[in-house]
């Protein structure tokens, strides 16, 4: 996935990743692709729930995706079909956001007042 991501977004330099992506991947991404892979780890001495830096962004995105009923279960047999469902879900999310956008200052109708 990283080579395709790098090819599509050439300005991309930093990627935040979960603690399970440590090791060889960090070195390979730096050498082969010129990407800095920053691992966001949970501290060993913490107990219970703690908010990790940048991790909440991913968790929020997953919550948005889970609003799509088709994505609540992993029923897709092929990865391209699963990818299409994720893209469809995010397209629906962004379409709804764009549709409810308030008009900018130049687009707002002027209200005429007497007096």
Long-range contacts (C-beta under 8 A, 24 or more apart in sequence): 2-29, 2-33, 2-35, 3-32, 3-33, 6-33, 6-34, 6-35, 14-38, 16-40, 16-54, 16-55, 16-58, 18-55, 64-89, 64-90, 64-93, 65-89, 65-90, 67-93, 68-92
